[in-house]
């Protein structure tokens, strides 16, 4: 996997989970760090695996360049009006609570963003990707746990988080157009 792909994976993961980072601040105050890490990694793993499986199914049915059209999904996420007022359910298990909260808040975004990014991956690369993203998820929880009490961070995310997330989504969508070969295919038609 190339350096660009790791950059894209990191950008994609951070942008698609940006709004959940706020939830992590609250979840870390409520549950143990270990329970939050486990629930978060389980949620990320489930959604990434679904994205990969759906992408592979589509890749069997249509040429790779047509999968570039899926780049519209991240662009849509960048441009749509957000209405994320979902309230997490209360669960008896801390891990289950974090897992279900993550799924309820992030399922749609993760599937629509990661599906086009993972569509062209081989199974071996997906395995490496899954390990990389799981480690990134653990690192995110640890970092958020460390900076969770800094008021400057909360103020910056509140003021600019939405805009940063939208810019990242747009960049991912444009990268999918390019990486899939859609742009070169369309230019060849002209």
C-alpha positions as CSV (number, residue, x, y, z in Angstrom):
1,X,0.0,0.0,0.0
2,X,1.5,3.3,-1.0
3,X,2.1,6.4,1.2
4,X,-0.7,8.2,-0.6
5,X,-3.2,5.4,0.3
6,X,-2.2,5.7,4.0
7,X,-2.6,9.5,3.8
8,X,-6.1,9.0,2.2
9,X,-7.0,6.4,4.8
10,X,-6.0,8.7,7.6
11,X,-7.8,11.7,6.1
12,X,-10.9,9.6,5.4
13,X,-10.9,8.1,8.9
14,X,-10.4,11.4,10.7
15,X,-12.9,13.3,8.6
16,X,-15.6,10.7,8.8
17,X,-15.2,10.3,12.5
18,X,-14.7,14.0,13.4
19,X,-18.2,14.5,14.8
20,X,-17.8,11.3,16.8
21,X,-14.7,12.7,18.5
22,X,-17.0,14.9,20.5
23,X,-18.9,11.8,21.5
24,X,-15.7,10.2,22.6
25,X,-15.1,13.0,25.0
26,X,-18.3,12.3,26.7
27,X,-17.9,8.5,26.5
28,X,-14.5,8.7,28.0
29,X,-15.9,10.6,31.0
30,X,-18.6,7.9,31.4
31,X,-16.8,4.6,30.7
32,X,-13.4,3.2,31.2
33,X,-10.8,3.9,28.5
34,X,-10.5,0.2,27.7
35,X,-14.3,-0.1,27.1
36,X,-14.3,2.9,24.9
37,X,-11.4,1.6,22.8
38,X,-13.0,-1.8,22.4
39,X,-16.4,-0.5,21.5
40,X,-15.0,2.0,19.1
41,X,-12.6,-0.5,17.4
42,X,-15.5,-3.0,17.1
43,X,-17.7,-0.4,15.5
44,X,-15.0,0.7,13.1
45,X,-14.2,-2.9,12.1
46,X,-17.8,-3.7,11.4
47,X,-18.5,-0.7,9.3
48,X,-15.2,-1.0,7.3
49,X,-15.9,-4.7,6.7
50,X,-19.3,-3.9,5.4
51,X,-17.9,-1.1,3.1
52,X,-15.3,-3.5,1.7
53,X,-17.8,-6.3,1.1
54,X,-20.3,-4.0,-0.6
55,X,-17.5,-2.5,-2.7
56,X,-16.1,-5.9,-3.8
57,X,-19.6,-7.0,-4.8
58,X,-20.0,-4.0,-6.9
59,X,-16.5,-4.4,-8.4
60,X,-17.5,-7.9,-9.6
61,X,-20.5,-6.5,-11.4
62,X,-19.1,-3.3,-13.1
63,X,-15.7,-2.1,-14.5
64,X,-13.4,-0.3,-12.0
65,X,-13.6,3.1,-13.5
66,X,-17.4,3.1,-13.0
67,X,-16.9,2.7,-9.3
68,X,-15.4,6.3,-9.5
69,X,-19.0,7.5,-9.6
70,X,-19.1,6.5,-5.9
71,X,-17.0,9.6,-5.3
72,X,-20.3,11.4,-5.4
73,X,-21.1,10.0,-2.0
74,X,-18.3,11.8,-0.1
75,X,-19.1,14.9,-2.1
76,X,-22.7,14.6,-1.2
77,X,-21.7,14.3,2.5
78,X,-19.6,17.5,2.1
79,X,-22.5,19.5,0.6
80,X,-25.6,18.2,2.4
81,X,-27.2,19.9,5.3
82,X,-26.5,17.9,8.5
83,X,-29.2,17.0,11.0
84,X,-27.2,14.8,13.4
85,X,-29.5,15.0,16.5
86,X,-29.4,11.3,17.1
87,X,-29.2,10.5,20.8
88,X,-27.3,7.4,21.8
89,X,-29.2,4.6,23.6
90,X,-28.4,3.7,27.1
91,X,-26.9,0.2,27.4
92,X,-25.9,-1.9,30.4
93,X,-22.5,-2.8,28.9
94,X,-20.0,0.0,28.4
95,X,-18.5,-1.7,25.3
96,X,-22.0,-2.3,23.8
97,X,-22.9,1.3,24.5
98,X,-19.9,2.7,22.7
99,X,-20.4,0.2,19.8
100,X,-24.1,1.0,19.4
101,X,-23.5,4.8,19.8
102,X,-20.8,4.6,17.1
103,X,-23.1,2.7,14.7
104,X,-26.0,5.0,15.3
105,X,-23.9,8.2,14.8
106,X,-21.5,7.1,12.1
107,X,-23.0,4.2,10.1
108,X,-24.3,6.2,7.1
109,X,-21.2,8.4,6.9
110,X,-18.8,5.6,7.2
111,X,-20.5,3.3,4.6
112,X,-20.9,6.1,2.1
113,X,-17.3,7.4,2.5
114,X,-15.3,4.2,3.0
115,X,-17.2,2.2,0.3
116,X,-15.7,4.1,-2.6
117,X,-12.3,4.3,-0.9
118,X,-12.1,0.5,-0.3
119,X,-13.8,-0.7,-3.5
120,X,-10.5,-1.3,-5.3
121,X,-8.6,-2.9,-2.4
122,X,-7.5,-6.5,-2.5
123,X,-8.3,-8.8,0.4
124,X,-4.7,-8.6,1.6
125,X,-4.6,-4.8,1.4
126,X,-7.9,-4.7,3.2
127,X,-6.5,-6.7,6.0
128,X,-3.6,-4.3,6.4
129,X,-6.0,-1.4,6.1
130,X,-8.2,-2.8,8.8
131,X,-5.3,-3.2,11.2
132,X,-4.0,0.3,10.3
133,X,-7.5,1.8,11.0
134,X,-8.0,-0.1,14.2
135,X,-4.6,1.1,15.5
136,X,-5.6,4.6,14.4
137,X,-8.8,4.3,16.3
138,X,-6.9,3.3,19.4
139,X,-4.5,6.2,19.0
140,X,-7.5,8.6,18.6
141,X,-9.1,7.5,21.8
142,X,-5.8,7.8,23.7
143,X,-5.2,11.3,22.3
144,X,-8.7,12.5,22.9
145,X,-8.4,11.1,26.4
146,X,-5.3,13.2,26.9
147,X,-6.7,16.5,25.4
148,X,-10.3,16.1,26.5
149,X,-9.9,18.7,29.3
150,X,-8.4,21.4,27.2
151,X,-11.0,24.2,26.6
152,X,-9.1,25.6,23.6
153,X,-9.6,22.3,21.7
154,X,-13.3,22.2,22.3
155,X,-13.7,25.8,21.2
156,X,-11.8,25.2,17.9
157,X,-13.7,22.1,17.1
158,X,-17.0,23.8,17.8
159,X,-16.1,26.8,15.6
160,X,-14.4,25.0,12.7
161,X,-15.1,21.3,13.0
162,X,-18.0,21.2,10.6
163,X,-16.1,23.1,7.9
164,X,-13.0,21.0,8.3
165,X,-15.1,17.8,8.0
166,X,-16.8,19.0,4.8
167,X,-13.5,20.0,3.2
168,X,-12.1,16.5,4.0
169,X,-15.2,14.8,2.6
170,X,-14.9,16.8,-0.7
171,X,-11.1,15.9,-0.9
172,X,-11.9,12.2,-0.5
173,X,-14.7,12.3,-3.1
174,X,-12.3,14.0,-5.6
175,X,-9.6,11.5,-4.9
176,X,-12.0,8.6,-5.5
177,X,-12.9,10.2,-8.9
178,X,-9.2,10.3,-9.8
179,X,-7.9,7.1,-8.2
180,X,-10.6,4.9,-9.8
181,X,-9.7,6.1,-13.3
182,X,-13.1,7.8,-13.9
183,X,-11.6,11.1,-14.7
184,X,-9.1,9.6,-17.2
185,X,-11.8,7.5,-18.8
186,X,-14.1,10.5,-19.2
187,X,-11.3,12.6,-20.6
188,X,-10.6,9.9,-23.1
189,X,-14.2,10.1,-24.3
190,X,-13.7,13.8,-25.1
